[in-house]
Amino acid sequence: MDKYLELIRPNGRPDRSAFLVMVVAQVLIAALIWFLSQSPLLPTPVEIVRALGRLTQEENLIQELWTSMALSLTSMALATLFSLLIAYATVIPFFRPLAFLVSKFRFLTLVGLSFVFTLMTHSGHSLKVWLLVFGITVFFVTNMVAVVQSVTRNELNHARTLRMSEWQVVWEVVILGRIDVVFELIRQNFAIAWMMLTLVEGISRAEGGIGTMLLNQNKHFRLDAVFAIQVLILLVGVFLDYGIGFLKRLFCPYASLTLDQR
C-alpha cells in the first residue's frame, strides 16, 4: 500500500510497477469517458479510425505525411546549422550583437513576413522551408546562446591549464562539453517546427502536405477526419521526438548517467 501512497506524495518516488498501474488506470478511465461521451463535437474512436482508413485510401494520407516530414526535417537541419553557427560565434564579442538581434526576431509573426519570404524565394517549397527555418532559428539561437553563456570560467580555466589554445578550449568545453544539451534543444525546437507545419503549408499549398489536408478537412467541418489527422500528427511527432532522444543516448550516454545521479 505504501508504494501506491508515493503516487500522491509531493516529490514521491513510486516504483515502476505502481507507476505503470497508475498510467494504465488513467488511460482506461480516459478511454471510457471518450467512448461514453455524446458530444457532437467529439468523434468516437471508431469514427476516427474509419476516417483514417478513408483518408489513407482516397486522399493519399501517407504521401502527404511524407511530404510534411521531409519538409520539417529539411528545415530542422538547416535551422540547426544556422543556429549553432550563430550561437557558437558569440564566443567572439564581434558577433554577439548578431545573436542578440536574431533572438529578438522571435516576437515577429510568420504571417506578417510571408510576403517578404515570397519575394526572396523562387518556389512554394522553398518558401515553406525558409519560413520554417526562420521560425525555428529565432528560438534555437535564444536557447543556444544561453547554453554557451552557461559555461563557467572555472571550466574554461581548467582547459587552459591543460595547455589548450583558445580555439581548443572552445571546441572541448563549449562545443563538445555541451553537445548533450544541443540534442535536447533539437528535440524541443523540432516540436515547434512540427507544430508550425499547418501554418506554413496553409500559406503555400502547392505541394500539399498533412497541414494542407488538415485545413481542407477543417474547412468542410469533417471533424472525424480532422481528429484522425491530429492523432496521426501527434503519434508521428512523439515517434520523432523519441528518435532524437535515442540519438542523444547513443552519442551522449553520459548525459543519462548524470540524470540518474540527480
N, C-alpha and C positions, 0 to 999 in steps of 0.2 A: 504493500500500500504506500509505503514511504516513497518509492520510486515514482509513483504517479503524482504524489504531492509536489514533487520537484517541478512538475509541469506548470504549476500556478504560483510558484515562489519567485520573487524578484531575484534575478541572477541565478536561477536554478540550474542544476546540471543533471538533467534526466539521462538515463542510459538509453541506448539505441532502441531497445525493444519497446520501452514506454513511449518514446518519441514516435516510433513507427505506428503504434496503436493509435496515438493521438491524430496523426496525419490521416490514417485510413478512416477513422471515425469522422473527421471533418469533411473529407471528400464524400463519404457516403451521405452525410447529412445535407451537404450542398447539392448532391445529385438528386436526392429525394425531394428537396424543395423545388428544384428545377423541373422535375417530372410532374409534380403536383400543381405547379403554378398554372394559372389560367389566363395570364396576361396576353392580350393580343399583340403586344409589342415584343414579346419574348418567345421566339420559336422553340419548339421542343427539340431535344437531341435527335429524335428520329427525323424531323423535318430538316434539320441541319445536315445530317448525313445524306439524306436524299438530294438536297441542294448541292452538296459537294460532288456527288456522283453525276448529277446533271451538268454541272459546270465543267467537270473533267471530260465528259463525253462530247458535249455540244459546243463548248466555248474555249477549248484548249487551255484549261486552267494550269496544267503542268508547264506548258510552254510559256505562258505569261509569268508564272512564278520564276522560271529560269531566267527570263529576261530581266526581271526585277533583281534577282540575286546577282546576276552578272553586273548590272548597273551599280548595285550597292557595294559589291566587293571591289570593283574598279575604283569607285570614288573613295572608298575607305583606304585603299592602298596609296593613292595619290595624296590624300589628306594627311595620312600618317607620315609620308615622306616630307611634305612641306612643313608640317608642324614640328617634326623632330629637328629639321634643319634650322627653323626659326628659333626654337627653344634652346637648342644647344649653342646657337650663335650668341646667346646672351652672356656667355662666359667672357665675351669680348664686349666691353662697355659701348663701343660704337654701334652695335646692333640692338641694344636694349630698347631704344625708342620705337624701333620697328615692331618688336614683340608686344610692347605696350599698346601701340596703335591697333595691331591685329586683334588683340584680346578685347578691345573696346568695341570692335565691329560686331560682337555677339548680340548687341542690342538692336541691330538692324533686322528687318524682316526680309525674307526671300521674295515675297510678293512684290515689294517695292523695288527690288533690284533685278527682277526678271527681265525688264526692258533693257537694262544695261548689259546683262549677260547675253541677251538675244542678239544685240549688235556685235558683241565680241566673239560669238561662236558662229559656226557655219552649218550646223545641223541640229535637229531636235535631240539627238543622242548626246552630242557634246554640251548642249545647253543644260540637260539634266545632270550630266556628270559634274559640270563646274558649279552648278547651283548646290549640289550635294557637297562637293569639295569645300566650297566656301562655308556652308552651314556647319560642317564638321570641324574645319580648321580653326575657326574662331574660338570654339570651346576647347579643342585639343591643346592649342597653344597656351590658353589660360592655365590649364591644369599642368602642362609640362613645365612651364616657367616656374610654377610653384614647386615642382619636383626638383628642378635644378637649384632653386634657391634653398631647398631643404638640406643640401649638402653642407655639413658643418665645417668650420675652419679646422677643427681637430682632424677630421678625415683628410682634408687637403694637406695639412702639415705632416700627417703620418706618411702619406705617399711621397712627400718631398724628402723626408728623412731616408727614404729608400733610393735616393739619388735619381728620382724621375724628373724629366723635364716637365714644363707646364703643360705641354700637349699630351704627354703620357699621363699626367695627373688627370686631365680632363677625360681621357679615354678610360682609364682604370676606375676612377672614382665616380665621375659624373655619369658616364655612359654605361659602362658595364656594371657599375655598382648599383645602378637604379633600373636596370633593364627589366626586372620583375614588375616594377611599378608601371613601366611602359605597357606591358601586356595587359595589366589591369585597366589602364586608361583606354587602350584599344577596345576592350570589352565594353566599357561604359559608353564610349563615343560611337561604337558600332550600333548600339541600341538607339542612339539619337538618329543616326543615318537611316536605320530601318524604319523608324517612326516617320521620318520626313519623306519617305518614298511616295506616299499618296499625294503629298503636296507637289513635288516636282513632276510626277507623272501626270498630275492634273493640269499643270502648266503647259506641258508638251506631251500630247497623246499620240504622236506619230508612230512610235514603236510599240504601243500598248504597254503591257505590264500589269502586275497584280493590283497596283494602285488605280490604274485606269479602269480595270474591270470592277473594282470596288465602287468607284464613283458612278459608273454606269448602273450598277445594280441598286445603289442608293438612290439614284435619280428616279428610278421606276418603282421605288419603295418595295423592293423584293427583300424583305427582312430575313428570310431564311437563307438566301444567297449571301446577303451582307454578313450575317453571323458566321456562315460557313467560311467565307474568305477571311474574316477576322480571326477565327480559330486557327486556320492554316497559317496566317501570318504570325500568330503567337507561337505556334509549335515550331515553325522554321526558325524564328528568332531565338527561341530558347535553345534549339539544337545548335545553331551557330555560336551562341554565347558559350555553351559548354565546349564547343570545338576550340574556341580561343582559350578557354580555361585549360583544356587539355594541353595545348601548345605551351602555355605558361608552365604547367607542371613538368612538361617534357624538357624544356630548355632551362627552367629555373627551379629545380626540385628543392633547393634550399629555402625558397620562399614559404613552402608549406611547412617545413620544419620550424621556421621562425614563428609561424602562426600557432603551431601546436605547443610551442614553449610558452606562449602567452596564456 
